[in-house]
Amino acid sequence: MESSSQARIALLACSVFEKEIPLVIKHHGSLERVHTRFFEMGLHDQPDILRQTLQDEIDALDELDGIGAIVLAYGLCGCGTTGLHSKKHTLIIPRAHDCITVFLGSKNRFSEHQSRCPGCMYYTPGWNRGRRVPGPDKLKAMRRELSPKFDAEDVDFLIESEQQAWSMHDTATYIDLGTNDADDEAQYAENCAQWLGWKFERLQGDPGLLRDLLTGPWPEDRFQTILPGHQLAHSADLSVMKSLPHGAKS
């Protein structure tokens, strides 16, 4: 789908991009945005709630005129975006399983890096701020969140299970898109790596996919277009996602 200089977009974005999106707009501009809203990254933990939250926002936007497209700064995100649809507007979303593809600029680069570093865990400013990356602060945050809900033994078990999951990884990879806190956040990721006994690498990100989401055009090899009356669906091939008539089963 090609954009035009007159396109007006509504932007729905995960807060993991809260610093990167303004930076991309500063350097590259964007189509006219008539609506921008960031959503809590913790919604990824509950895909059904993520889907309903975004759908409620899309439904509200369907009451408005003058929107050329609703662009989503998301990927499939554990299928939390599958099923999204609009009765009135076109939806645009990057062909990505998750936000790391967006930080790296393409699903091909993400796949190539994963092949070179299968044990990598990715760190970004947003994930760091949310204390959602492996490290001592994540365990402290888990204990604060879980203690009011579970007995002490159950809390210990859940935290130990989390740490066991981390044992599948061996490298903390910080993705740098040039935010003003990049050095501090890279240092945070390196400190986590030292605490975990992992290797550390600082990887230059690529803003191209995020830039083109905001500026267009939206070629089909990099973006999925969902026309009114259709819905986003997962595709079990290299295209990552597809569009189906609303209500159809994948």
Residue frames as qw, qx, qy, qz and C-alpha x, y, z in Angstrom:
[[0.000, 0.889, 0.458, 0.000, 0.00, 0.00, 0.00],
 [0.429, 0.311, -0.008, 0.848, 1.47, 3.32, -1.03],
 [0.188, -0.692, -0.434, 0.545, 1.08, 6.35, 1.20],
 [0.314, 0.726, 0.260, 0.553, 0.52, 9.87, -0.04],
 [0.273, 0.193, -0.302, 0.893, 1.77, 13.19, 1.25],
 [0.413, -0.384, -0.058, -0.823, -1.82, 13.93, 2.28],
 [0.667, -0.261, -0.698, -0.020, -2.25, 10.77, 4.39],
 [0.342, -0.575, 0.363, -0.649, -3.31, 11.30, 7.99],
 [0.624, 0.000, -0.778, 0.077, -2.58, 8.48, 10.39],
 [0.661, -0.639, 0.152, -0.363, -3.57, 7.38, 13.85],
 [0.438, 0.443, -0.737, 0.262, -0.63, 5.82, 15.70],
 [0.834, -0.482, 0.064, -0.259, -1.11, 3.08, 18.30],
 [0.513, 0.554, -0.592, 0.282, 2.20, 2.06, 19.84],
 [0.817, -0.381, -0.360, 0.240, 3.71, -0.03, 22.59],
 [0.268, -0.955, 0.126, -0.018, 5.46, 2.09, 25.20],
 [0.815, -0.229, 0.283, 0.452, 8.66, 0.15, 24.49],
 [0.510, 0.436, 0.307, 0.675, 9.02, 2.66, 21.59],
 [0.159, -0.915, -0.340, 0.148, 8.27, 5.72, 23.71],
 [0.295, -0.744, 0.251, 0.544, 11.72, 7.26, 23.19],
 [0.451, -0.055, 0.677, 0.579, 12.51, 5.81, 19.78],
 [0.304, 0.694, 0.615, 0.217, 9.40, 7.08, 17.97],
 [0.021, -0.970, -0.084, 0.227, 9.99, 10.78, 18.83],
 [0.401, -0.559, 0.499, 0.527, 13.63, 10.35, 17.80],
 [0.448, 0.245, 0.727, 0.458, 12.66, 8.87, 14.43],
 [0.187, 0.869, 0.453, 0.063, 10.14, 11.66, 13.88],
 [0.235, -0.867, 0.128, 0.420, 12.76, 14.29, 14.77],
 [0.345, -0.426, 0.624, 0.557, 15.22, 12.95, 12.20],
 [0.175, 0.108, 0.835, 0.511, 12.87, 11.72, 9.47],
 [0.412, 0.019, -0.073, -0.908, 9.48, 13.34, 10.03],
 [0.233, 0.230, 0.936, -0.126, 6.19, 11.49, 9.78],
 [0.115, -0.488, -0.635, -0.588, 2.84, 11.61, 8.09],
 [0.307, -0.410, 0.151, -0.846, 0.36, 13.91, 9.78],
 [0.283, -0.185, -0.906, 0.255, -0.76, 12.21, 12.99],
 [0.402, -0.496, -0.206, -0.742, -4.30, 12.95, 14.08],
 [0.809, -0.504, 0.064, -0.297, -4.06, 10.62, 17.06],
 [0.482, 0.422, -0.713, 0.284, -1.18, 9.05, 19.00],
 [0.728, -0.542, 0.180, -0.380, -1.43, 6.72, 21.95],
 [0.310, 0.417, -0.832, 0.196, 1.13, 4.56, 23.75],
 [0.856, -0.346, -0.173, -0.343, 0.09, 1.42, 25.63],
 [0.528, -0.636, 0.542, -0.150, 1.75, -0.25, 28.62],
 [0.419, 0.453, -0.770, -0.160, 4.27, -2.88, 27.54],
 [0.288, -0.156, 0.864, -0.383, 3.08, -5.18, 30.34],
 [0.756, 0.274, 0.133, -0.579, 0.03, -5.98, 28.22],
 [0.507, 0.438, -0.712, -0.212, 2.27, -8.44, 26.35],
 [0.101, -0.187, 0.918, -0.335, 1.95, -10.76, 29.33],
 [0.432, 0.378, 0.720, -0.391, -1.77, -11.11, 28.64],
 [0.130, 0.010, 0.648, 0.750, -2.31, -11.37, 24.86],
 [0.028, -0.616, -0.762, -0.196, -6.11, -11.46, 25.13],
 [0.179, -0.824, -0.311, 0.437, -6.12, -8.23, 27.13],
 [0.242, -0.382, 0.374, 0.810, -3.63, -6.63, 24.72],
 [0.099, 0.281, 0.761, 0.576, -5.90, -7.55, 21.81],
 [0.104, -0.759, -0.643, 0.003, -9.03, -6.22, 23.51],
 [0.259, -0.706, -0.097, 0.652, -7.31, -3.00, 24.57],
 [0.160, -0.232, 0.504, 0.817, -6.13, -2.27, 21.03],
 [0.027, 0.430, 0.803, 0.413, -9.45, -3.31, 19.53],
 [0.125, -0.790, -0.513, 0.312, -11.32, -0.94, 21.84],
 [0.173, -0.600, 0.153, 0.766, -9.08, 1.89, 20.64],
 [0.106, 0.020, 0.717, 0.688, -9.60, 0.94, 17.00],
 [0.020, -0.623, -0.775, -0.103, -13.36, 0.81, 17.54],
 [0.129, -0.789, -0.264, 0.539, -13.24, 4.32, 19.01],
 [0.149, -0.412, 0.426, 0.792, -11.24, 5.55, 16.01],
 [0.152, 0.318, 0.833, 0.427, -13.86, 4.05, 13.72],
 [0.014, 0.806, 0.543, -0.233, -16.17, 6.78, 14.96],
 [0.133, -0.737, 0.138, 0.648, -13.85, 9.43, 13.49],
 [0.698, 0.683, 0.187, 0.108, -13.39, 10.68, 9.93],
 [0.206, 0.933, -0.286, 0.064, -10.28, 11.97, 8.22],
 [0.560, -0.535, 0.626, 0.094, -7.96, 9.06, 9.09],
 [0.567, 0.545, -0.519, -0.335, -6.07, 7.58, 6.16],
 [0.763, 0.078, -0.636, 0.079, -4.74, 4.61, 8.11],
 [0.663, -0.690, 0.217, -0.194, -4.27, 3.31, 11.64],
 [0.593, 0.496, -0.596, 0.217, -0.62, 2.30, 12.05],
 [0.851, -0.514, -0.008, -0.105, 0.38, -0.13, 14.77],
 [0.199, 0.690, -0.651, 0.244, 3.88, -0.05, 16.29],
 [0.760, -0.266, 0.530, -0.266, 3.61, -3.71, 17.25],
 [0.227, 0.258, -0.881, -0.326, 4.37, -7.14, 15.87],
 [0.629, -0.260, -0.668, -0.300, 2.36, -10.31, 16.41],
 [0.188, -0.464, 0.520, -0.692, 3.43, -10.09, 20.07],
 [0.157, -0.010, 0.939, -0.307, 2.50, -13.61, 21.11],
 [0.068, -0.429, -0.791, -0.431, -0.59, -13.38, 18.86],
 [0.082, -0.538, -0.515, 0.662, -1.82, -10.49, 21.00],
 [0.199, 0.432, -0.158, -0.865, -2.54, -8.53, 17.82],
 [0.051, -0.112, -0.888, -0.444, -4.14, -11.32, 15.79],
 [0.024, -0.617, -0.784, 0.061, -7.81, -10.70, 15.17],
 [0.047, -0.540, -0.138, 0.829, -7.49, -6.90, 15.14],
 [0.264, 0.470, 0.682, 0.495, -9.83, -5.33, 12.62],
 [0.084, 0.341, 0.146, -0.925, -11.47, -2.06, 11.66],
 [0.435, 0.607, 0.658, -0.097, -14.87, -1.53, 10.12],
 [0.267, 0.938, 0.165, -0.149, -13.83, 1.76, 8.55],
 [0.031, 0.896, -0.419, -0.145, -10.06, 2.25, 8.38],
 [0.828, 0.369, -0.394, 0.152, -7.07, 0.45, 6.92],
 [0.688, -0.678, 0.246, 0.082, -4.65, -1.02, 9.49],
 [0.606, 0.643, -0.426, 0.196, -0.90, -1.10, 8.86],
 [0.732, -0.613, 0.297, -0.024, 1.52, -3.23, 10.94],
 [0.146, 0.668, -0.715, -0.148, 5.15, -4.30, 10.38],
 [0.920, 0.070, -0.366, -0.117, 5.71, -7.92, 9.39],
 [0.131, 0.515, -0.690, 0.492, 7.33, -8.84, 12.71],
 [0.611, -0.315, -0.722, 0.079, 6.91, -11.46, 15.39],
 [0.470, -0.739, -0.342, 0.341, 7.81, -8.90, 18.03],
 [0.020, 0.993, -0.021, -0.113, 9.42, -5.51, 18.59],
 [0.575, -0.499, 0.458, 0.458, 13.00, -6.77, 18.26],
 [0.567, 0.407, 0.547, 0.461, 12.46, -7.09, 14.50],
 [0.127, 0.948, 0.232, 0.175, 11.41, -3.42, 14.50],
 [0.408, -0.845, 0.237, 0.251, 14.47, -2.36, 16.51],
 [0.587, -0.270, 0.592, 0.483, 16.75, -4.24, 14.10],
 [0.202, 0.504, -0.311, -0.780, 15.01, -2.91, 10.98],
 [0.660, 0.237, -0.498, -0.510, 13.85, -6.13, 9.32],
 [0.922, -0.207, 0.227, -0.237, 12.83, -9.71, 10.00],
 [0.856, 0.406, -0.242, 0.209, 15.77, -10.85, 7.86],
 [0.207, 0.634, -0.521, 0.534, 18.31, -9.08, 10.04],
 [0.642, -0.442, 0.396, -0.485, 16.65, -10.43, 13.18],
 [0.993, 0.064, 0.033, -0.095, 16.78, -13.96, 11.76],
 [0.667, 0.541, -0.369, 0.357, 20.43, -13.56, 10.76],
 [0.092, -0.624, 0.535, -0.562, 21.40, -12.30, 14.20],
 [0.828, -0.285, 0.292, -0.385, 19.49, -15.11, 15.91],
 [0.947, 0.265, -0.165, 0.077, 21.39, -17.60, 13.76],
 [0.451, 0.560, -0.466, 0.516, 24.70, -16.10, 14.88],
 [0.026, -0.267, 0.631, -0.728, 23.66, -15.72, 18.50],
 [0.531, -0.356, -0.681, -0.357, 20.90, -18.21, 19.41],
 [0.516, -0.419, -0.618, 0.419, 21.48, -17.59, 23.12],
 [0.124, 0.219, -0.065, 0.966, 20.94, -13.82, 22.93],
 [0.112, -0.734, -0.627, 0.236, 18.50, -11.95, 25.13],
 [0.279, 0.529, 0.223, 0.770, 17.71, -8.49, 23.78],
 [0.280, -0.604, -0.403, 0.628, 17.81, -5.30, 25.85],
 [0.193, 0.589, 0.300, 0.726, 16.45, -1.89, 24.81],
 [0.013, -0.221, 0.338, -0.915, 15.79, 1.33, 26.76],
 [0.626, -0.272, -0.139, -0.718, 12.08, 0.56, 27.04],
 [0.856, -0.169, -0.487, -0.033, 12.52, -3.02, 28.20],
 [0.466, 0.116, -0.538, 0.693, 15.18, -1.83, 30.66],
 [0.218, -0.289, 0.202, -0.910, 12.94, 0.88, 32.09],
 [0.770, -0.250, -0.212, -0.547, 10.14, -1.61, 32.57],
 [0.338, -0.457, 0.784, -0.249, 12.51, -3.94, 34.46],
 [0.902, 0.210, 0.163, -0.341, 11.41, -6.68, 32.08],
 [0.642, 0.564, -0.516, 0.062, 14.88, -7.94, 31.17],
 [0.886, -0.229, -0.340, 0.218, 16.90, -10.62, 32.99],
 [0.300, 0.467, -0.394, 0.732, 18.82, -9.20, 35.92],
 [0.232, -0.187, -0.736, 0.608, 18.51, -8.50, 39.64],
 [0.264, 0.108, 0.149, -0.947, 15.95, -5.72, 39.20],
 [0.584, -0.061, -0.572, -0.573, 13.61, -8.08, 37.33],
 [0.506, -0.192, -0.819, 0.191, 13.67, -10.51, 40.25],
 [0.057, -0.179, -0.495, 0.848, 13.00, -7.72, 42.75],
 [0.418, 0.057, -0.169, -0.891, 10.08, -6.50, 40.64],
 [0.588, -0.113, -0.743, -0.298, 8.68, -10.03, 40.41],
 [0.354, -0.208, -0.778, 0.476, 8.87, -10.49, 44.16],
 [0.143, 0.153, 0.269, -0.940, 7.06, -7.19, 44.78],
 [0.527, 0.042, -0.375, -0.761, 4.34, -8.13, 42.31],
 [0.629, -0.071, -0.752, -0.181, 3.89, -11.74, 43.40],
 [0.187, 0.050, -0.765, 0.614, 4.21, -11.47, 47.19],
 [0.423, 0.029, 0.325, -0.845, 0.71, -10.03, 47.78],
 [0.745, 0.158, -0.299, -0.575, -0.81, -12.80, 45.64],
 [0.859, 0.090, -0.504, -0.010, 1.02, -15.98, 46.68],
 [0.793, -0.596, 0.070, 0.103, 2.61, -17.71, 49.65],
 [0.161, -0.826, 0.495, 0.217, 6.34, -17.20, 50.11],
 [0.597, -0.165, 0.752, 0.226, 7.16, -20.72, 48.91],
 [0.600, 0.619, 0.497, 0.099, 5.14, -20.22, 45.74],
 [0.163, 0.968, -0.133, -0.134, 6.86, -16.89, 45.10],
 [0.366, -0.613, 0.655, 0.248, 10.27, -18.54, 45.48],
 [0.657, 0.169, 0.713, 0.178, 9.22, -21.29, 43.08],
 [0.490, 0.821, 0.293, 0.015, 8.04, -18.82, 40.43],
 [0.005, -0.924, 0.346, 0.163, 11.23, -16.78, 40.71],
 [0.509, -0.376, 0.739, 0.231, 13.38, -19.92, 40.46],
 [0.660, 0.453, 0.589, 0.115, 11.41, -20.96, 37.36],
 [0.312, 0.947, 0.003, -0.081, 12.12, -17.57, 35.81],
 [0.219, -0.768, 0.571, 0.191, 15.83, -17.93, 36.52],
 [0.656, -0.030, 0.732, 0.181, 15.83, -21.42, 35.01],
 [0.589, 0.730, 0.345, 0.039, 14.35, -19.97, 31.82],
 [0.073, 0.945, -0.285, -0.144, 17.23, -17.49, 31.72],
 [0.587, -0.440, 0.639, 0.232, 19.71, -20.39, 31.72],
 [0.735, 0.461, 0.464, 0.179, 18.82, -20.97, 28.06],
 [0.341, 0.920, -0.008, 0.191, 20.59, -17.69, 27.24],
 [0.785, -0.258, -0.024, 0.563, 24.22, -16.62, 27.43],
 [0.359, 0.125, 0.164, 0.910, 24.44, -13.12, 25.92],
 [0.063, 0.782, 0.419, -0.458, 22.86, -9.75, 26.68],
 [0.392, 0.290, 0.441, 0.754, 22.48, -7.85, 23.40],
 [0.027, 0.676, 0.306, -0.669, 21.73, -4.15, 23.75],
 [0.426, 0.547, 0.531, 0.488, 20.13, -2.63, 20.63],
 [0.226, -0.496, -0.089, 0.834, 21.14, 1.00, 20.15],
 [0.330, 0.702, 0.526, 0.348, 18.92, 3.35, 18.17],
 [0.344, 0.334, -0.024, 0.877, 20.67, 6.48, 19.37],
 [0.377, -0.822, -0.376, -0.200, 18.35, 7.63, 22.15],
 [0.032, 0.808, -0.316, 0.496, 19.75, 10.21, 24.57],
 [0.659, -0.551, 0.434, -0.271, 20.03, 7.56, 27.27],
 [0.885, 0.326, -0.324, -0.071, 21.75, 4.98, 25.06],
 [0.370, 0.488, -0.677, 0.409, 25.05, 4.91, 26.97],
 [0.398, -0.321, 0.586, -0.629, 23.35, 4.59, 30.35],
 [0.886, 0.056, 0.146, -0.437, 21.00, 1.88, 29.14],
 [0.764, 0.416, -0.488, 0.068, 23.83, -0.02, 27.46],
 [0.089, 0.454, -0.719, 0.520, 25.70, 0.11, 30.77],
 [0.677, -0.173, 0.401, -0.592, 22.61, -1.21, 32.55],
 [0.934, 0.232, -0.155, -0.223, 22.46, -4.15, 30.11],
 [0.545, 0.482, -0.620, 0.295, 26.17, -4.81, 30.61],
 [0.258, -0.401, 0.639, -0.603, 25.72, -4.77, 34.40],
 [0.867, -0.011, 0.195, -0.457, 22.93, -7.31, 34.06],
 [0.834, 0.389, -0.390, -0.003, 25.17, -9.47, 31.88],
 [0.221, 0.497, -0.701, 0.461, 27.94, -9.37, 34.48],
 [0.541, -0.260, 0.514, -0.612, 25.48, -10.30, 37.25],
 [0.920, 0.163, 0.090, -0.345, 24.18, -13.21, 35.14],
 [0.578, -0.374, 0.657, 0.308, 27.62, -14.37, 34.04],
 [0.690, 0.599, 0.401, 0.069, 26.74, -13.70, 30.40],
 [0.453, 0.065, 0.309, 0.833, 28.57, -12.12, 27.50],
 [0.148, 0.784, 0.306, -0.519, 27.57, -8.62, 26.42],
 [0.402, 0.172, 0.483, 0.759, 27.32, -6.97, 23.04],
 [0.182, 0.638, 0.209, -0.718, 26.13, -3.58, 21.87],
 [0.422, 0.305, 0.728, 0.445, 24.39, -3.82, 18.53],
 [0.104, 0.221, -0.131, -0.961, 23.53, -0.90, 16.27],
 [0.444, 0.496, 0.700, -0.260, 19.82, -0.89, 15.53],
 [0.134, 0.140, 0.570, 0.798, 18.18, 0.19, 12.29],
 [0.258, 0.384, 0.441, -0.769, 15.29, 2.69, 12.46],
 [0.136, 0.097, -0.629, -0.759, 14.22, 1.96, 8.88],
 [0.207, -0.386, -0.879, -0.190, 11.19, -0.19, 9.64],
 [0.152, -0.636, -0.546, 0.524, 9.92, 2.17, 12.34],
 [0.018, -0.387, 0.182, 0.904, 10.62, 5.18, 10.10],
 [0.177, -0.053, -0.710, -0.680, 8.69, 3.73, 7.18],
 [0.155, -0.518, -0.831, 0.130, 5.79, 2.78, 9.45],
 [0.094, -0.678, -0.343, 0.643, 5.48, 6.47, 10.32],
 [0.059, 0.552, -0.277, -0.785, 6.22, 7.94, 6.90],
 [0.807, 0.479, 0.312, -0.148, 5.14, 5.34, 4.37],
 [0.722, 0.028, -0.382, -0.576, 5.12, 3.85, 1.84],
 [0.646, -0.282, 0.627, -0.332, 4.06, 0.46, 3.22],
 [0.503, 0.353, -0.699, -0.366, 5.24, -2.21, 0.76],
 [0.900, -0.197, -0.107, -0.375, 3.69, -5.63, 1.24],
 [0.786, 0.187, -0.519, 0.278, 7.01, -7.39, 1.76],
 [0.294, 0.194, -0.549, 0.758, 7.62, -5.36, 4.95],
 [0.311, 0.014, 0.406, -0.859, 4.15, -4.37, 6.15],
 [0.044, 0.376, 0.920, 0.096, 0.82, -6.11, 6.42],
 [0.280, -0.071, -0.102, -0.952, -2.19, -4.13, 5.22],
 [0.060, 0.367, 0.908, -0.192, -5.56, -5.04, 6.72],
 [0.146, -0.271, -0.377, -0.874, -8.42, -3.46, 4.79],
 [0.486, -0.093, 0.350, -0.796, -11.74, -2.59, 6.44],
 [0.885, 0.054, -0.038, -0.460, -13.77, -5.71, 7.05],
 [0.810, 0.250, -0.504, 0.169, -10.67, -7.89, 7.34],
 [0.657, -0.730, 0.173, -0.081, -8.58, -9.00, 10.33],
 [0.151, 0.700, -0.694, 0.074, -4.94, -9.69, 11.12],
 [0.980, -0.148, 0.048, -0.124, -3.94, -13.35, 11.31],
 [0.445, -0.594, 0.634, 0.218, -0.74, -15.28, 11.96],
 [0.807, 0.507, -0.245, -0.178, 0.91, -16.90, 8.95],
 [0.814, -0.419, 0.379, 0.138, 3.15, -19.91, 9.54],
 [0.781, 0.392, 0.168, 0.457, 5.66, -18.92, 6.86],
 [0.507, -0.038, -0.037, 0.860, 8.19, -16.18, 6.18],
 [0.051, -0.585, -0.298, -0.753, 5.46, -13.60, 5.65],
 [0.111, 0.021, -0.653, 0.749, 4.74, -13.85, 9.43],
 [0.291, 0.414, 0.555, -0.661, 1.17, -12.52, 9.10],
 [0.053, 0.264, 0.731, 0.627, -1.74, -12.28, 6.70],
 [0.369, 0.090, 0.175, -0.908, -5.14, -10.66, 6.30],
 [0.011, -0.273, -0.952, -0.138, -8.37, -12.63, 6.38],
 [0.332, -0.524, -0.380, -0.686, -12.04, -11.61, 6.10],
 [0.265, -0.354, 0.532, -0.723, -13.26, -10.63, 9.55],
 [0.801, -0.122, 0.305, -0.500, -14.60, -13.65, 11.40],
 [0.846, 0.344, -0.399, -0.082, -12.71, -16.18, 9.26],
 [0.813, -0.507, 0.272, 0.093, -10.58, -18.83, 10.96],
 [0.011, 0.741, -0.614, -0.273, -6.88, -19.07, 10.15]]
